Each structure stands twice: as structure tokens, then as C-alpha cells.
């Protein structure tokens, strides 16, 4: 089922999400709905707060990057990089920070360069409640950090310089008022 994506300004996007347990109601269906919602919006990541749930759950599907020449050296890994992250905790961030032009399904029409560390060490459970402790680099670390921020109540626009924030301020206000066009189902704050 395709769920509406919460727009910038929705209070749930600023909440620090809470852990869940194995008995979380209809978790497998929720994960399936999130993958459907993300695919419908042509996204590569989606966090539970973006669909109105302040829980520590996000998904990532980087398979669209596998054919991109820019990621040629990791294209084999990207071909199957479709993961579920439950109760994730980033343990370490390291390496040089690099800029990448990020966007967000909750902030349609706004894209800006954001600097993030190149490598992360993260602990999480997958959809089968198997615990993982893995290191990710490159575009994988980038997208995971972006989605992880959502479960911490942080949005990519928080990383912008005061000048850049000023430049996008009106766009963000319009998004929160529903004055934006998106090619996918959205829910705007009241």
C-alpha cells in the first residue's frame, strides 16, 4: 500500500524516534508498505517518521545507483543493496567529509549540497531481527546517514549554512503550507 509522505513542517519529522521490539504490530506489512511508498516516489531511502511513525525504522534501496558510472567501483554491491534498519545506532563516523547534492521526499523541489563523513559503523537489526554491526562507505554511508538523521529528528536542511537556509526559507514555508507539487502522495501539516 502506498502511504502519504509527511511534508516538511510536520512535527513528527522533528521527534527523536523510539526503539521497537519484535512484536511491533504488523511490522512486516509496514516494511512492505514503506518499500512500495519509496518506490512510488522514486526514492532511495525512507524513514518511518516520514510516514508519520516516530519509531526507529528506515529502509534503503540503492539498486538504482548500480548502473550509474559514478559508482562503477561499487556497482556490484549496489545491485543488491536493499536493506531494512531497525533500532539503528551509528557507533562511529570517520573519513573525510564529502559534499553531495541531497534531496528528501519530505522536502520536494529542494536540493542542496551537504557534507557528511565518508564512512560509518552502524549497529542495527534487519527485518528478521538478526543483529548486524557493519561498516559502510561511499553512497551507501551517505544515504544511511540521511535516513538515520530522520529517526533522530534531523533534516538535511539543518546542515545548511545560515545563508543557504535563508535562500530556501520561502520554499520550506510553502511546502509546510502544501503549496508544492509532488508526483507522489503527501500529507501536509494542518
C-alpha positions in Angstrom: 0.0 0.0 0.0 1.3 3.5 -0.9 1.3 5.7 2.2 1.4 9.5 2.2 4.8 11.1 2.9 4.8 13.7 5.6 5.9 17.1 4.4 8.4 19.5 6.0 6.8 21.2 9.0 5.1 18.1 10.3 6.1 17.8 14.0 6.7 14.0 13.7 9.7 14.8 11.5 11.4 16.6 14.4 10.8 13.9 17.0 13.5 11.6 18.2 12.1 8.2 17.3 11.8 5.3 19.8 13.0 1.7 19.6 10.6 -1.0 18.7 10.6 -4.7 19.6 9.9 -7.9 17.6 6.2 -7.8 18.5 5.6 -4.4 16.8 2.2 -4.7 15.3 2.1 -5.6 11.5 5.9 -4.8 11.2 6.4 -6.9 8.0 3.4 -5.2 6.3 4.7 -1.8 7.4 8.1 -2.6 5.9 6.5 -3.8 2.6 4.3 -0.6 2.5 7.4 1.6 3.1 9.2 -0.1 0.1 6.1 0.4 -2.0 5.8 4.1 -0.9 9.5 4.7 -1.5 9.4 3.1 -5.0 6.3 5.1 -5.9 8.1 8.3 -5.1 11.4 7.3 -6.8 13.3 7.5 -3.6 16.3 5.5 -2.4 15.5 5.8 1.3 12.5 6.2 3.6 12.3 6.6 7.4 9.2 5.8 9.5 8.8 9.4 10.7 8.3 10.3 7.0 5.1 8.3 7.1 4.1 9.6 10.5 5.6 7.0 12.8 8.2 8.1 15.4 9.9 4.7 15.5 13.5 3.7 14.8 12.9 2.1 11.4 14.2 3.1 8.0 14.8 1.4 4.6 17.3 1.9 1.9 17.3 0.7 -1.7 20.4 1.7 -3.7 19.8 -0.6 -6.6 19.1 2.4 -8.9 22.7 3.6 -8.4 24.1 0.3 -9.7 24.0 1.5 -13.3 25.4 4.9 -12.6 29.0 5.3 -13.9 29.9 7.5 -10.9 29.5 4.4 -8.6 31.2 1.9 -11.0 33.7 0.7 -8.4 30.8 -0.4 -6.0 28.2 -1.2 -8.6 28.2 -5.0 -7.7 27.4 -4.2 -4.1 24.7 -1.7 -5.1 22.9 -4.2 -7.4 21.6 -5.9 -4.2 21.8 -3.1 -1.7 18.2 -3.2 -0.3 18.1 -3.1 3.5 15.9 -2.6 6.5 17.4 -0.9 9.6 15.6 -1.3 12.9 16.7 0.3 16.1 19.9 1.6 14.4 22.7 3.3 16.2 25.6 4.9 14.5 28.7 3.9 16.5 31.3 5.8 14.6 31.7 8.2 11.7 35.1 8.6 10.1 37.0 9.6 7.0 37.0 12.8 5.1 33.7 14.7 4.7 32.5 15.0 1.1 29.7 17.0 -0.4 26.8 15.6 -2.2 23.6 17.2 -3.6 20.9 15.8 -1.3 17.1 15.9 -1.6 14.3 14.5 0.6 10.9 13.1 -0.2 9.5 15.2 2.7 11.0 18.4 1.0 10.1 18.2 -2.7 11.8 20.6 -5.0 14.7 21.4 -2.6 18.2 20.0 -3.2 21.4 21.3 -1.6 25.0 20.2 -1.1 25.5 18.5 2.3 28.9 17.4 3.7 29.0 14.1 5.5 31.8 11.7 6.6 32.6 9.0 4.0 32.4 6.0 6.4 30.2 4.9 9.2 30.0 2.0 11.6 26.4 1.1 12.4 24.6 -1.4 14.6 21.0 -2.5 13.7 18.5 -5.3 13.4 17.2 -6.4 10.0 13.6 -7.4 9.3 14.3 -10.9 10.6 15.6 -9.4 13.9 19.2 -10.5 13.1 21.6 -8.1 14.7 24.3 -6.6 12.4 27.3 -4.4 13.1 28.6 -3.2 9.7 30.8 -0.5 8.2 29.6 1.3 5.1 31.3 3.9 2.9 30.6 5.9 -0.2 27.0 6.5 -1.4 25.8 3.7 1.0 27.1 5.6 4.0 25.6 8.8 2.6 22.1 7.5 2.3 22.1 5.6 5.5 23.2 8.8 7.4 20.4 10.8 5.7 17.8 8.3 6.8 19.4 7.9 10.2 19.0 11.6 10.7 15.2 11.2 10.2 15.0 8.9 13.2 17.0 11.5 15.2 14.6 14.3 14.3 17.1 15.9 12.0 16.6 17.0 8.3 19.2 17.6 5.7 18.4 21.3 5.6 19.7 21.5 9.2 23.2 21.2 7.8 23.0 24.2 5.5 24.8 27.4 6.2 22.8 30.3 7.5 23.0 31.9 4.0 21.7 28.8 2.3 18.9 28.4 4.9 17.8 31.9 4.1 17.7 31.1 0.4 15.4 28.1 0.9 13.3 29.6 3.7 10.4 30.5 1.5 10.3 27.2 -0.3 10.2 25.4 3.1 7.3 27.6 4.2 5.4 26.9 1.1 6.0 23.1 1.4 4.7 23.2 5.0 1.6 25.0 3.7 1.0 22.5 1.0 2.0 24.9 -1.8 4.1 22.4 -3.7 3.7 19.9 -6.4 4.9 16.3 -5.9 4.5 13.3 -8.1 3.6 11.2 -5.1 1.1 11.2 -2.3 1.9 13.7 0.5 0.4 14.8 3.8 0.8 18.4 4.9 0.8 19.9 8.4 -2.6 21.4 9.4 
